[in-house]
Amino acid sequence: MDEWIEEDLALLEEPASERAVAGGAAGGRVLDQRMLREPIRLLEPHVPLTLPGSATVREAIRLMREHRIGCILVADGADEPLRGILTERDLLLKLDEGELDGSVADLMTPDPEVLRLEDPIVYALNKMSVGGFRHVPLVDARRVAVGIVSVKDIIDYIVDCFPNDVRTVPPDPARGDAWRGRDGG
């Protein structure tokens, strides 16, 4: 996996004139190598919700619905190392009828790939792209969960580089209709 990250970083070494994309008309930021090498902590990752492996799948689903999130991290305590991650995909692909009272440990993905708050954003992009992940847990040196970064966090970061270009696009740009305004008139 590290060699893929190195290849991605090598691509970022191209001259700025070939890879930089101008920001919005009102002076948006420029998405470039420096921004992709910024640490993940700049994305302001969410504090992860955790459950012990003994929690029921029903509890996990309730918590995910209540907080409108796509995953729960599994650890035996707040200061205990990360054991796994339970995602919406795990629930869709692994949950059989009648298993709602089974343990989270039975459905979780054990020992998920992780990053640290100091790792560059491009590492998260690489893991998500290559691994097909929508969430990557963030851990400290003891592998205790300290955050979680999602695809949405990265998209929001990129959108901030193009505020006017992205936020003023008509609802259906494929139709070619002129923007009608917020009320649709």
N, CA, C and O atoms as a DFTB+ gen file, in Angstrom:
740 C
 N C O
     1  1       0.829      -1.189       0.000
     2  2       0.000       0.000       0.000
     3  2       0.873       1.251       0.000
     4  3       0.546       2.223      -0.681
     5  1       1.981       1.249       0.753
     6  2       2.847       2.418       0.819
     7  2       3.399       2.800      -0.538
     8  3       3.589       3.985      -0.813
     9  1       3.665       1.809      -1.407
    10  2       4.184       2.144      -2.733
    11  2       3.139       2.886      -3.553
    12  3       3.490       3.739      -4.368
    13  1       1.847       2.575      -3.352
    14  2       0.794       3.316      -4.062
    15  2       0.765       4.758      -3.578
    16  3       0.594       5.687      -4.368
    17  1       0.932       4.934      -2.278
    18  2       0.936       6.291      -1.738
    19  2       2.112       7.061      -2.326
    20  3       1.973       8.225      -2.701
    21  1       3.266       6.414      -2.405
    22  2       4.432       7.077      -2.980
    23  2       4.201       7.435      -4.438
    24  3       4.625       8.499      -4.889
    25  1       3.522       6.545      -5.193
    26  2       3.211       6.851      -6.592
    27  2       2.291       8.060      -6.673
    28  3       2.485       8.932      -7.520
    29  1       1.289       8.118      -5.797
    30  2       0.382       9.259      -5.799
    31  2       1.131      10.543      -5.467
    32  3       0.894      11.580      -6.087
    33  1       2.033      10.477      -4.493
    34  2       2.807      11.663      -4.144
    35  2       3.727      12.075      -5.282
    36  3       3.959      13.265      -5.494
    37  1       4.255      11.097      -6.018
    38  2       5.112      11.413      -7.164
    39  2       4.317      12.160      -8.230
    40  3       4.836      13.080      -8.862
    41  1       3.060      11.768      -8.431
    42  2       2.219      12.478      -9.396
    43  2       2.024      13.928      -8.989
    44  3       1.890      14.813      -9.834
    45  1       2.009      14.158      -7.687
    46  2       1.811      15.514      -7.198
    47  2       3.041      16.391      -7.389
    48  3       2.968      17.605      -7.196
    49  1       4.167      15.795      -7.764
    50  2       5.398      16.542      -7.967
    51  2       5.425      17.269      -9.311
    52  3       6.364      18.018      -9.581
    53  1       4.403      17.062     -10.166
    54  2       4.356      17.733     -11.457
    55  2       4.377      19.243     -11.246
    56  3       3.979      19.718     -10.182
    57  1       4.829      20.003     -12.231
    58  2       4.842      21.460     -12.093
    59  2       3.460      22.002     -11.764
    60  3       2.448      21.493     -12.245
    61  1       3.433      23.032     -10.946
    62  2       2.162      23.608     -10.497
    63  2       1.288      24.036     -11.662
    64  3       0.064      23.924     -11.588
    65  1       1.888      24.521     -12.724
    66  2       1.091      24.992     -13.858
    67  2       0.314      23.863     -14.510
    68  3      -0.712      24.115     -15.142
    69  1       0.772      22.629     -14.373
    70  2       0.099      21.498     -14.987
    71  2      -0.951      20.860     -14.097
    72  3      -1.850      20.187     -14.601
    73  1      -0.863      21.056     -12.770
    74  2      -1.784      20.356     -11.891
    75  2      -2.685      21.265     -11.077
    76  3      -3.702      20.802     -10.561
    77  1      -2.355      22.529     -10.943
    78  2      -3.183      23.411     -10.124
    79  2      -4.463      23.762     -10.862
    80  3      -4.475      23.940     -12.080
    81  1      -5.515      23.854     -10.112
    82  2      -6.798      24.224     -10.674
    83  2      -7.230      25.490      -9.966
    84  3      -7.278      25.538      -8.737
    85  1      -7.541      26.508     -10.735
    86  2      -7.906      27.791     -10.135
    87  2      -9.181      27.657      -9.327
    88  3     -10.063      26.864      -9.656
    89  1      -9.265      28.442      -8.265
    90  2     -10.457      28.440      -7.425
    91  2     -11.553      29.278      -8.043
    92  3     -11.496      29.633      -9.221
    93  1     -12.551      29.588      -7.236
    94  2     -13.710      30.326      -7.713
    95  2     -13.364      31.729      -8.165
    96  3     -12.270      32.229      -7.902
    97  1     -14.301      32.355      -8.844
    98  2     -14.090      33.676      -9.405
    99  2     -13.832      34.721      -8.335
   100  3     -13.191      35.736      -8.609
   101  1     -14.315      34.495      -7.131
   102  2     -14.125      35.465      -6.062
   103  2     -12.864      35.172      -5.261
   104  3     -12.794      35.503      -4.078
   105  1     -11.880      34.561      -5.883
   106  2     -10.601      34.344      -5.218
   107  2     -10.564      33.124      -4.338
   108  3      -9.953      33.163      -3.270
   109  1     -11.188      32.048      -4.740
   110  2     -11.130      30.806      -3.974
   111  2      -9.704      30.297      -3.886
   112  3      -8.819      30.757      -4.607
   113  1      -9.498      29.355      -3.005
   114  2      -8.175      28.766      -2.860
   115  2      -7.835      27.937      -4.085
   116  3      -8.691      27.667      -4.928
   117  1      -6.585      27.541      -4.171
   118  2      -6.134      26.704      -5.278
   119  2      -5.889      25.302      -4.735
   120  3      -5.167      25.125      -3.753
   121  1      -6.493      24.308      -5.379
   122  2      -6.277      22.923      -4.995
   123  2      -4.957      22.487      -5.602
   124  3      -4.842      22.359      -6.820
   125  1      -3.979      22.263      -4.772
   126  2      -2.655      21.907      -5.272
   127  2      -1.984      20.915      -4.331
   128  3      -2.578      20.459      -3.355
   129  1      -0.747      20.596      -4.643
   130  2       0.026      19.621      -3.875
   131  2       0.093      19.992      -2.394
   132  3      -0.049      19.128      -1.528
   133  1       0.305      21.245      -2.111
   134  2       0.435      21.674      -0.722
   135  2      -0.841      21.367       0.060
   136  3      -0.776      20.898       1.196
   137  1      -2.002      21.631      -0.546
   138  2      -3.257      21.391       0.160
   139  2      -3.500      19.906       0.390
   140  3      -4.035      19.521       1.430
   141  1      -3.117      19.070      -0.564
   142  2      -3.318      17.630      -0.389
   143  2      -2.343      17.041       0.621
   144  3      -2.575      15.961       1.163
   145  1      -1.252      17.757       0.870
   146  2      -0.281      17.293       1.868
   147  2      -0.536      17.858       3.251
   148  3       0.185      17.542       4.198
   149  1      -1.555      18.691       3.372
   150  2      -1.922      19.215       4.692
   151  2      -2.357      18.042       5.568
   152  3      -2.851      17.038       5.055
   153  1      -2.178      18.159       6.879
   154  2      -2.570      17.049       7.758
   155  2      -4.087      16.881       7.834
   156  3      -4.844      17.845       7.721
   157  1      -4.501      15.652       8.025
   158  2      -5.922      15.305       8.113
   159  2      -6.632      16.118       9.191
   160  3      -7.824      16.398       9.061
   161  1      -5.930      16.497      10.241
   162  2      -6.574      17.241      11.324
   163  2      -7.231      18.529      10.828
   164  3      -8.155      19.031      11.469
   165  1      -6.761      19.081       9.676
   166  2      -7.374      20.291       9.123
   167  2      -8.797      20.040       8.622
   168  3      -9.571      20.981       8.446
   169  1      -9.136      18.783       8.395
   170  2     -10.496      18.440       7.965
   171  2     -11.473      18.492       9.141
   172  3     -12.679      18.325       8.961
   173  1     -10.947      18.723      10.333
   174  2     -11.734      18.728      11.562
   175  2     -12.560      17.451      11.686
   176  3     -13.790      17.490      11.721
   177  1     -11.852      16.306      11.751
   178  2     -12.548      15.015      11.811
   179  2     -13.490      14.930      13.001
   180  3     -13.274      15.542      14.047
   181  1     -14.532      14.157      12.800
   182  2     -15.528      13.957      13.847
   183  2     -14.980      13.061      14.948
   184  3     -14.150      12.185      14.704
   185  1     -15.459      13.296      16.160
   186  2     -15.156      12.389      17.262
   187  2     -15.919      11.105      16.962
   188  3     -17.120      11.151      16.698
   189  1     -15.247       9.975      16.999
   190  2     -15.936       8.737      16.623
   191  2     -16.869       8.249      17.722
   192  3     -16.619       8.447      18.911
   193  1     -17.938       7.613      17.295
   194  2     -18.808       6.927      18.242
   195  2     -18.320       5.489      18.314
   196  3     -18.090       4.847      17.289
   197  1     -18.167       4.998      19.520
   198  2     -17.665       3.637      19.692
   199  2     -18.631       2.815      20.532
   200  3     -19.391       3.338      21.347
   201  1     -18.571       1.532      20.305
   202  2     -19.308       0.548      21.089
   203  2     -18.356      -0.603      21.373
   204  3     -17.419      -0.837      20.609
   205  1     -18.587      -1.320      22.458
   206  2     -17.792      -2.530      22.682
   207  2     -18.233      -3.634      21.736
   208  3     -19.359      -3.615      21.239
   209  1     -17.367      -4.581      21.487
   210  2     -17.697      -5.696      20.608
   211  2     -18.882      -6.504      21.087
   212  3     -19.521      -7.194      20.293
   213  1     -19.185      -6.430      22.365
   214  2     -20.304      -7.184      22.924
   215  2     -21.653      -6.500      22.705
   216  3     -22.694      -7.111      22.948
   217  1     -21.657      -5.242      22.249
   218  2     -22.909      -4.531      21.992
   219  2     -23.685      -5.269      20.901
   220  3     -23.102      -5.969      20.074
   221  1     -24.985      -5.105      20.913
   222  2     -25.793      -5.784      19.894
   223  2     -25.823      -4.958      18.607
   224  3     -25.609      -3.746      18.606
   225  1     -26.095      -5.657      17.535
   226  2     -26.235      -5.003      16.234
   227  2     -27.392      -4.005      16.306
   228  3     -27.327      -2.927      15.714
   229  1     -28.424      -4.362      17.018
   230  2     -29.574      -3.469      17.188
   231  2     -29.135      -2.138      17.820
   232  3     -29.559      -1.069      17.382
   233  1     -28.282      -2.213      18.853
   234  2     -27.765      -0.996      19.494
   235  2     -26.960      -0.156      18.509
   236  3     -27.085       1.068      18.480
   237  1     -26.142      -0.814      17.710
   238  2     -25.312      -0.106      16.732
   239  2     -26.177       0.612      15.702
   240  3     -25.922       1.769      15.368
   241  1     -27.196      -0.074      15.203
   242  2     -28.090       0.532      14.208
   243  2     -28.821       1.731      14.819
   244  3     -28.945       2.775      14.178
   245  1     -29.298       1.584      16.040
   246  2     -29.992       2.685      16.712
   247  2     -29.073       3.902      16.828
   248  3     -29.487       5.027      16.548
   249  1     -27.829       3.674      17.240
   250  2     -26.866       4.758      17.397
   251  2     -26.539       5.408      16.059
   252  3     -26.446       6.633      15.970
   253  1     -26.364       4.598      15.016
   254  2     -26.061       5.137      13.688
   255  2     -27.234       5.968      13.165
   256  3     -27.024       7.029      12.577
   257  1     -28.455       5.501      13.372
   258  2     -29.637       6.264      12.939
   259  2     -29.766       7.565      13.724
   260  3     -29.993       8.636      13.161
   261  1     -29.615       7.438      15.047
   262  2     -29.777       8.598      15.927
   263  2     -28.805       9.718      15.559
   264  3     -29.173      10.893      15.568
   265  1     -27.583       9.358      15.240
   266  2     -26.547      10.355      14.937
   267  2     -26.357      10.583      13.434
   268  3     -25.526      11.389      13.016
   269  1     -27.142       9.859      12.635
   270  2     -27.083       9.992      11.176
   271  2     -25.647       9.829      10.662
   272  3     -25.112      10.687       9.960
   273  1     -25.046       8.691      11.040
   274  2     -23.670       8.391      10.641
   275  2     -23.621       7.041       9.936
   276  3     -24.544       6.236      10.059
   277  1     -22.547       6.797       9.203
   278  2     -22.424       5.589       8.408
   279  2     -21.564       4.496       9.010
   280  3     -21.384       3.440       8.402
   281  1     -21.021       4.741      10.218
   282  2     -20.217       3.690      10.837
   283  2     -20.074       3.926      12.331
   284  3     -20.275       5.027      12.842
   285  1     -19.717       2.845      13.004
   286  2     -19.421       2.852      14.447
   287  2     -18.064       2.168      14.600
   288  3     -17.796       1.151      13.960
   289  1     -17.222       2.727      15.442
   290  2     -15.952       2.064      15.730
   291  2     -16.149       1.127      16.914
   292  3     -16.975       1.379      17.791
   293  1     -15.389       0.060      16.927
   294  2     -15.519      -0.946      17.980
   295  2     -14.245      -0.958      18.811
   296  3     -13.150      -1.202      18.305
   297  1     -14.420      -0.687      20.103
   298  2     -13.327      -0.712      21.076
   299  2     -13.941      -1.100      22.412
   300  3     -15.095      -0.767      22.686
   301  1     -13.189      -1.792      23.236
   302  2     -13.730      -2.281      24.498
   303  2     -13.858      -1.202      25.564
   304  3     -14.473      -1.433      26.605
   305  1     -13.293      -0.042      25.320
   306  2     -13.395       1.084      26.239
   307  2     -12.869       2.335      25.569
   308  3     -12.254       2.271      24.505
   309  1     -13.118       3.491      26.204
   310  2     -12.728       4.772      25.608
   311  2     -11.222       4.867      25.372
   312  3     -10.791       5.480      24.397
   313  1     -10.430       4.278      26.238
   314  2      -8.975       4.353      26.092
   315  2      -8.364       3.030      25.645
   316  3      -7.177       2.780      25.850
   317  1      -9.184       2.194      25.037
   318  2      -8.717       0.891      24.566
   319  2      -8.455       0.943      23.060
   320  3      -9.074       1.736      22.350
   321  1      -7.547       0.109      22.575
   322  2      -7.246       0.094      21.134
   323  2      -8.460      -0.275      20.281
   324  3      -9.343      -1.022      20.700
   325  1      -8.465       0.267      19.095
   326  2      -9.513      -0.003      18.113
   327  2      -9.498      -1.476      17.742
   328  3      -8.448      -2.029      17.414
   329  1     -10.656      -2.110      17.792
   330  2     -10.780      -3.527      17.409
   331  2     -11.339      -3.698      16.010
   332  3     -10.973      -4.626      15.288
   333  1     -12.244      -2.780      15.631
   334  2     -12.889      -2.931      14.340
   335  2     -13.764      -1.750      13.998
   336  3     -13.835      -0.765      14.733
   337  1     -14.432      -1.872      12.862
   338  2     -15.364      -0.851      12.398
   339  2     -16.598      -1.568      11.860
   340  3     -16.492      -2.579      11.167
   341  1     -17.765      -1.031      12.190
   342  2     -19.023      -1.567      11.674
   343  2     -19.617      -0.481      10.785
   344  3     -19.934       0.610      11.258
   345  1     -19.768      -0.780       9.500
   346  2     -20.254       0.196       8.535
   347  2     -21.621      -0.200       7.999
   348  3     -22.090      -1.321       8.197
   349  1     -22.244       0.746       7.317
   350  2     -23.510       0.446       6.645
   351  2     -23.327      -0.721       5.677
   352  3     -24.204      -1.575       5.551
   353  1     -22.197      -0.750       5.005
   354  2     -21.921      -1.834       4.053
   355  2     -21.848      -3.177       4.774
   356  3     -22.361      -4.176       4.268
   357  1     -21.219      -3.215       5.950
   358  2     -21.192      -4.458       6.740
   359  2     -22.614      -4.924       7.041
   360  3     -22.916      -6.113       6.942
   361  1     -23.476      -3.993       7.406
   362  2     -24.854      -4.349       7.737
   363  2     -25.592      -4.878       6.514
   364  3     -26.325      -5.862       6.610
   365  1     -25.408      -4.239       5.379
   366  2     -26.095      -4.674       4.162
   367  2     -25.620      -6.032       3.664
   368  3     -26.422      -6.853       3.221
   369  1     -24.322      -6.261       3.739
   370  2     -23.756      -7.474       3.148
   371  2     -23.665      -8.662       4.103
   372  3     -23.664      -9.809       3.656
   373  1     -23.590      -8.409       5.397
   374  2     -23.343      -9.496       6.334
   375  2     -24.518      -9.843       7.239
   376  3     -24.576     -10.944       7.788
   377  1     -25.447      -8.917       7.397
   378  2     -26.541      -9.124       8.341
   379  2     -27.607     -10.039       7.750
   380  3     -28.165      -9.763       6.688
   381  1     -27.878     -11.126       8.454
   382  2     -28.950     -12.034       8.062
   383  2     -30.165     -11.747       8.931
   384  3     -30.048     -11.201      10.028
   385  1     -31.317     -12.120       8.430
   386  2     -32.561     -11.918       9.165
   387  2     -32.459     -12.542      10.550
   388  3     -32.004     -13.676      10.698
   389  1     -32.881     -11.803      11.546
   390  2     -32.899     -12.323      12.904
   391  2     -31.601     -12.148      13.668
   392  3     -31.507     -12.599      14.810
   393  1     -30.604     -11.516      13.090
   394  2     -29.313     -11.343      13.783
   395  2     -29.180     -10.003      14.498
   396  3     -28.079      -9.634      14.905
   397  1     -30.263      -9.278      14.656
   398  2     -30.185      -7.957      15.275
   399  2     -29.719      -8.021      16.723
   400  3     -29.175      -7.046      17.243
   401  1     -29.927      -9.151      17.375
   402  2     -29.491      -9.266      18.761
   403  2     -28.112      -9.923      18.873
   404  3     -27.629     -10.175      19.977
   405  1     -27.487     -10.198      17.734
   406  2     -26.116     -10.717      17.730
   407  2     -25.146      -9.600      18.081
   408  3     -25.535      -8.434      18.150
   409  1     -23.896      -9.948      18.301
   410  2     -22.911      -8.941      18.716
   411  2     -22.309      -8.218      17.522
   412  3     -22.193      -8.760      16.423
   413  1     -21.936      -6.992      17.777
   414  2     -21.268      -6.157      16.783
   415  2     -19.987      -6.843      16.303
   416  3     -19.631      -6.752      15.128
   417  1     -19.307      -7.521      17.209
   418  2     -18.044      -8.191      16.867
   419  2     -18.227      -9.224      15.762
   420  3     -17.290      -9.505      15.014
   421  1     -19.428      -9.791      15.655
   422  2     -19.682     -10.802      14.626
   423  2     -19.766     -10.203      13.226
   424  3     -19.499     -10.898      12.246
   425  1     -20.133      -8.926      13.115
   426  2     -20.327      -8.294      11.807
   427  2     -19.258      -7.265      11.441
   428  3     -19.104      -6.918      10.270
   429  1     -18.527      -6.781      12.432
   430  2     -17.559      -5.707      12.173
   431  2     -16.435      -6.185      11.247
   432  3     -16.189      -7.381      11.093
   433  1     -15.779      -5.218      10.650
   434  2     -14.543      -5.486       9.920
   435  2     -13.431      -5.343      10.948
   436  3     -13.199      -4.243      11.449
   437  1     -12.736      -6.431      11.273
   438  2     -11.711      -6.349      12.318
   439  2     -10.443      -5.659      11.808
   440  3     -10.142      -5.691      10.615
   441  1      -9.715      -5.044      12.720
   442  2      -8.433      -4.395      12.421
   443  2      -8.472      -3.576      11.134
   444  3      -7.719      -3.862      10.203
   445  1      -9.336      -2.564      11.064
   446  2      -9.425      -1.770       9.835
   447  2      -8.146      -0.970       9.590
   448  3      -7.362      -0.717      10.505
   449  1      -7.964      -0.587       8.352
   450  2      -6.845       0.298       8.036
   451  2      -7.116       1.633       8.701
   452  3      -8.257       2.095       8.740
   453  1      -6.077       2.247       9.218
   454  2      -6.217       3.486       9.981
   455  2      -5.179       4.508       9.523
   456  3      -4.225       4.184       8.817
   457  1      -5.395       5.732       9.940
   458  2      -4.440       6.819       9.733
   459  2      -4.330       7.593      11.032
   460  3      -5.038       7.319      12.001
   461  1      -3.427       8.566      11.036
   462  2      -3.245       9.436      12.195
   463  2      -3.603      10.860      11.802
   464  3      -3.607      11.199      10.619
   465  1      -3.898      11.683      12.778
   466  2      -4.271      13.067      12.517
   467  2      -3.190      13.835      11.757
   468  3      -3.496      14.781      11.031
   469  1      -1.937      13.435      11.921
   470  2      -0.820      14.136      11.286
   471  2      -0.578      13.672       9.849
   472  3       0.152      14.332       9.110
   473  1      -1.172      12.558       9.442
   474  2      -0.973      12.048       8.076
   475  2      -1.572      13.022       7.068
   476  3      -2.548      13.707       7.371
   477  1      -0.993      13.085       5.870
   478  2      -1.528      13.986       4.840
   479  2      -2.893      13.547       4.336
   480  3      -3.211      12.357       4.328
   481  1      -3.686      14.504       3.922
   482  2      -5.017      14.245       3.370
   483  2      -4.924      13.281       2.196
   484  3      -5.810      12.448       2.007
   485  1      -3.854      13.385       1.402
   486  2      -3.709      12.510       0.232
   487  2      -3.650      11.031       0.651
   488  3      -4.045      10.164      -0.129
   489  1      -3.170      10.730       1.853
   490  2      -3.164       9.346       2.324
   491  2      -4.602       8.839       2.489
   492  3      -4.913       7.703       2.131
   493  1      -5.470       9.694       3.035
   494  2      -6.873       9.304       3.194
   495  2      -7.518       9.090       1.824
   496  3      -8.258       8.127       1.624
   497  1      -7.235       9.989       0.886
   498  2      -7.762       9.827      -0.470
   499  2      -7.305       8.506      -1.070
   500  3      -8.092       7.803      -1.705
   501  1      -6.048       8.172      -0.873
   502  2      -5.506       6.929      -1.418
   503  2      -6.211       5.723      -0.813
   504  3      -6.646       4.832      -1.543
   505  1      -6.327       5.683       0.499
   506  2      -6.976       4.540       1.157
   507  2      -8.424       4.397       0.699
   508  3      -8.902       3.289       0.458
   509  1      -9.111       5.516       0.583
   510  2     -10.514       5.469       0.172
   511  2     -10.649       5.005      -1.273
   512  3     -11.541       4.219      -1.595
   513  1      -9.775       5.484      -2.134
   514  2      -9.839       5.127      -3.549
   515  2      -9.437       3.676      -3.775
   516  3     -10.166       2.922      -4.419
   517  1      -8.299       3.288      -3.257
   518  2      -7.771       1.940      -3.481
   519  2      -8.590       0.890      -2.731
   520  3      -8.888      -0.175      -3.272
   521  1      -8.950       1.196      -1.484
   522  2      -9.663       0.216      -0.662
   523  2     -11.172       0.256      -0.804
   524  3     -11.861      -0.653      -0.343
   525  1     -11.698       1.300      -1.438
   526  2     -13.147       1.420      -1.563
   527  2     -13.821       1.792      -0.250
   528  3     -14.985       1.456      -0.028
   529  1     -13.089       2.486       0.621
   530  2     -13.631       2.857       1.928
   531  2     -14.325       4.205       1.854
   532  3     -13.944       5.068       1.064
   533  1     -15.347       4.380       2.685
   534  2     -15.991       5.686       2.827
   535  2     -15.607       6.344       4.140
   536  3     -15.826       7.539       4.337
   537  1     -15.033       5.552       5.036
   538  2     -14.598       6.063       6.346
   539  2     -13.245       5.456       6.685
   540  3     -12.998       4.278       6.426
   541  1     -12.373       6.270       7.265
   542  2     -11.087       5.774       7.743
   543  2     -10.925       6.238       9.190
   544  3     -10.924       7.439       9.461
   545  1     -10.788       5.292      10.116
   546  2     -10.569       5.667      11.515
   547  2      -9.210       6.339      11.695
   548  3      -8.242       6.008      11.011
   549  1      -9.160       7.276      12.618
   550  2      -7.925       7.965      12.980
   551  2      -7.562       7.532      14.392
   552  3      -8.406       7.532      15.288
   553  1      -6.307       7.165      14.581
   554  2      -5.872       6.633      15.870
   555  2      -4.617       7.353      16.354
   556  3      -3.935       8.042      15.595
   557  1      -4.334       7.168      17.654
   558  2      -3.092       7.692      18.214
   559  2      -2.036       6.594      18.193
   560  3      -2.249       5.541      17.592
   561  1      -0.911       6.828      18.838
   562  2       0.209       5.872      18.817
   563  2      -0.161       4.527      19.447
   564  3       0.429       3.502      19.104
   565  1      -1.128       4.521      20.361
   566  2      -1.560       3.270      20.999
   567  2      -2.702       2.597      20.243
   568  3      -3.240       1.589      20.701
   569  1      -3.073       3.144      19.094
   570  2      -4.164       2.665      18.242
   571  2      -5.534       2.890      18.898
   572  3      -6.484       2.149      18.645
   573  1      -5.617       3.913      19.737
   574  2      -6.885       4.322      20.330
   575  2      -7.541       5.299      19.362
   576  3      -6.890       6.228      18.884
   577  1      -8.822       5.097      19.071
   578  2      -9.541       5.947      18.121
   579  2      -9.657       7.373      18.656
   580  3     -10.106       7.603      19.779
   581  1      -9.237       8.328      17.812
   582  2      -9.320       9.748      18.178
   583  2     -10.184      10.538      17.199
   584  3     -10.479      11.710      17.433
   585  1     -10.584       9.904      16.113
   586  2     -11.401      10.586      15.115
   587  2     -11.750       9.653      13.987
   588  3     -11.349       8.489      13.963
   589  1     -12.506      10.189      13.053
   590  2     -12.839       9.437      11.848
   591  2     -12.963      10.440      10.712
   592  3     -13.533      11.517      10.882
   593  1     -12.428      10.080       9.561
   594  2     -12.522      10.942       8.386
   595  2     -13.377      10.215       7.355
   596  3     -13.220       9.017       7.121
   597  1     -14.286      10.973       6.743
   598  2     -15.194      10.385       5.766
   599  2     -14.968      11.003       4.388
   600  3     -14.322      12.043       4.258
   601  1     -15.499      10.361       3.387
   602  2     -15.445      10.901       2.025
   603  2     -16.067      12.294       2.020
   604  3     -15.552      13.199       1.363
   605  1     -17.158      12.472       2.739
   606  2     -17.821      13.765       2.776
   607  2     -16.895      14.843       3.337
   608  3     -16.908      15.974       2.850
   609  1     -16.099      14.517       4.343
   610  2     -15.150      15.492       4.897
   611  2     -14.191      15.982       3.815
   612  3     -13.894      17.173       3.726
   613  1     -13.713      15.050       2.998
   614  2     -12.760      15.408       1.946
   615  2     -13.458      16.185       0.830
   616  3     -12.898      17.143       0.297
   617  1     -14.660      15.784       0.482
   618  2     -15.405      16.524      -0.541
   619  2     -15.667      17.955      -0.067
   620  3     -15.514      18.902      -0.837
   621  1     -16.056      18.110       1.187
   622  2     -16.286      19.453       1.719
   623  2     -15.014      20.291       1.651
   624  3     -15.077      21.481       1.339
   625  1     -13.878      19.700       1.934
   626  2     -12.581      20.385       1.867
   627  2     -12.302      20.843       0.432
   628  3     -11.855      21.969       0.212
   629  1     -12.565      19.974      -0.531
   630  2     -12.337      20.320      -1.931
   631  2     -13.327      21.397      -2.387
   632  3     -12.951      22.319      -3.110
   633  1     -14.580      21.282      -1.968
   634  2     -15.590      22.287      -2.328
   635  2     -15.168      23.662      -1.822
   636  3     -15.422      24.671      -2.480
   637  1     -14.529      23.707      -0.662
   638  2     -14.052      24.983      -0.133
   639  2     -13.036      25.647      -1.072
   640  3     -12.839      26.860      -1.009
   641  1     -12.401      24.872      -1.927
   642  2     -11.449      25.426      -2.900
   643  2     -12.168      26.094      -4.067
   644  3     -11.589      26.944      -4.744
   645  1     -13.412      25.723      -4.310
   646  2     -14.191      26.216      -5.452
   647  2     -15.563      26.705      -4.989
   648  3     -16.570      26.270      -5.547
   649  1     -15.645      27.578      -4.007
   650  2     -16.949      27.901      -3.426
   651  2     -17.962      28.428      -4.439
   652  3     -19.107      27.975      -4.451
   653  1     -17.571      29.356      -5.272
   654  2     -18.524      29.929      -6.223
   655  2     -18.845      28.965      -7.350
   656  3     -19.984      28.916      -7.816
   657  1     -17.867      28.205      -7.791
   658  2     -18.083      27.285      -8.897
   659  2     -19.006      26.140      -8.518
   660  3     -19.777      25.668      -9.353
   661  1     -18.941      25.684      -7.266
   662  2     -19.729      24.532      -6.844
   663  2     -21.093      24.953      -6.295
   664  3     -22.113      24.355      -6.640
   665  1     -21.114      25.953      -5.464
   666  2     -22.358      26.306      -4.768
   667  2     -23.354      27.066      -5.624
   668  3     -24.505      27.225      -5.216
   669  1     -22.959      27.541      -6.790
   670  2     -23.886      28.276      -7.649
   671  2     -24.275      27.490      -8.894
   672  3     -24.879      28.041      -9.815
   673  1     -23.934      26.209      -8.927
   674  2     -24.314      25.372     -10.059
   675  2     -25.818      25.124      -9.993
   676  3     -26.354      24.863      -8.916
   677  1     -26.508      25.203     -11.143
   678  2     -27.948      24.922     -11.138
   679  2     -28.220      23.503     -10.638
   680  3     -27.347      22.639     -10.716
   681  1     -29.426      23.262     -10.127
   682  2     -29.767      21.939      -9.593
   683  2     -29.588      20.810     -10.603
   684  3     -29.254      19.688     -10.223
   685  1     -29.804      21.093     -11.875
   686  2     -29.641      20.069     -12.912
   687  2     -28.789      20.654     -14.036
   688  3     -29.323      21.072     -15.062
   689  1     -27.467      20.687     -13.851
   690  2     -26.606      21.314     -14.850
   691  2     -26.671      20.622     -16.211
   692  3     -26.359      21.250     -17.223
   693  1     -27.062      19.361     -16.269
   694  2     -27.134      18.638     -17.544
   695  2     -28.235      19.202     -18.441
   696  3     -28.146      19.109     -19.665
   697  1     -29.259      19.778     -17.846
   698  2     -30.361      20.345     -18.628
   699  2     -29.988      21.658     -19.282
   700  3     -30.619      22.067     -20.257
   701  1     -28.966      22.330     -18.758
   702  2     -28.522      23.577     -19.350
   703  2     -29.426      24.751     -19.007
   704  3     -29.249      25.840     -19.554
   705  1     -30.382      24.557     -18.123
   706  2     -31.268      25.660     -17.730
   707  2     -30.472      26.706     -16.966
   708  3     -29.525      26.388     -16.246
   709  1     -30.864      27.929     -17.133
   710  2     -30.254      28.998     -16.356
   711  2     -30.702      28.844     -14.903
   712  3     -31.794      28.342     -14.638
   713  1     -29.885      29.263     -13.991
   714  2     -30.213      29.206     -12.576
   715  2     -31.443      30.074     -12.335
   716  3     -31.493      31.232     -12.751
   717  1     -32.424      29.505     -11.665
   718  2     -33.680      30.215     -11.464
   719  2     -33.768      30.880     -10.101
   720  3     -34.673      31.679      -9.858
   721  1     -32.868      30.567      -9.237
   722  2     -32.947      31.138      -7.888
   723  2     -33.439      30.094      -6.909
   724  3     -33.822      28.990      -7.298
   725  1     -33.425      30.449      -5.640
   726  2     -33.755      29.503      -4.577
   727  2     -35.209      29.074      -4.597
   728  3     -35.525      27.947      -4.215
   729  1     -36.103      29.957      -5.038
   730  2     -37.524      29.607      -4.984
   731  2     -37.985      28.849      -6.231
   732  3     -39.155      28.478      -6.328
   733  1     -37.083      28.617      -7.179
   734  2     -37.408      27.853      -8.366
   735  2     -38.097      28.667      -9.450
   736  3     -38.453      28.127     -10.498
   737  1     -38.290      29.973      -9.208
   738  2     -39.003      30.816     -10.165
   739  2     -38.138      31.469     -11.194
   740  3     -38.639      32.200     -12.048
